[in-house]
Amino acid sequence: SGGMLIENPGIGTYLLIAIVLTAGTAFLLWLGEQITSKGVGNGISIIIFAGIVAGIPSTINQIYAQQFEDAGDQLFIRIVTVVILLLAILAVVVGVIFIQQALRKIPIQ
């Protein structure tokens, strides 16, 4: 926790990191294009949505740890706060799904 992953990073390390990040980005762009071309939906949006959904369990875990450990006599207020936060998260997910699945009619003249 807080330690260095690589003890003495040199220029080669930074160059390798840049290459790996660039290759990963290119792969995700290619994957998004494949998803779009297969007719599943807007590929990049689906990848972004998957990233958001993948982060939800850890967010819920963090909220639980922050709100319920040593809650004491403020337990009811913290439960209400957590319920409001969970409803907000659910609203964001539903909104993203709604916008993703929306039919967009573009007039062509």
N, C-alpha and C positions, 0 to 999 in steps of 0.2 A: 504494500500500500504506500504509494508515494515514491517508491524506489525507481531507479532507472532500469529500463528494459535492456538497453545496450549501454555498457559502462563507458566506453570511449568512442562515441560516434564520430566518424571522419567524413570526409567529402563523399567517399564511396557509399557510405550508409545513407546519406541524404539523397544521393543520386538514385540509389536503389529504391528508396521510399517513393521518390517522385515517379519512377518508372512503374512501380507496382500500382500506385494510385491512378496513374494515367491509363494503364492497361485495364484496371478494374472499371474505371469510368467508361472506357471504350466498350468493354464487354457488356455493361449494363445498358448502354445505348443500343448496341446490337440486339440484345435480348428484348428491349422495349420495341424495337422495330419488328422483330419476329412475332411478338405478341400482337402488335397492330396488324401485321400482314395476314395473320391467321384468322383475323376477324373476332378475336376474343374481346377486344376493346382497345382503348388508348393505352398502349403498352407502358409508356413512361408513367402515366397517372396510376396505373395498377401497381407498378413497382413502388412508387412513393406511398400509395395507400397501404401496401403490404408492410413497408417500413414503419408506418404509423401504428398499424395494428400490432406489429411485433413488439413495439415498445409499451403497449398497454399493461401487460402483466407486471413488468418491473415498476411502472408508475403506480399501480395499485399497491404493490409491496412497499414502495417508499411512502405512500400516503398512510398506509397502515402503521408503519414503523414510527412516523412522525406524529401521528395523531393519537394512537392508542397506548403507546408505551408511556407509563407514568402519567396517565390522564387524570387520575385523582377525581376530584369532585366536578370537573368540567367534562365528564364523559358524554353527557347528553349534547352539549354544544358541539363537541368534536364529532359525534355521530352525525348530527345534522350537517356539519361542514363536509364530512366525507360523502354523505348522500348527495349533496349539492354538486360536489366535484365529480362524482360518478355520473350524475345526470348530465353534466356538461360534457364529459368525455363521450358519453353515449350520443349526445346531440351532435357532436363533431363527427363521429363515425357515421351516423345516419345521414348527416348533411353531405359528407363526402360520397357516400353510396348514391344518394339521390342525384347529386350533380354528375357523378360518373355515368349513371344509367339514363340521364336525361336525353330526350330526343331534341336535337338542335336542327331546326329547319332554316336553311340559309337560302334566301331568294336569289336566283340567278337570272339576270336579264340579258 
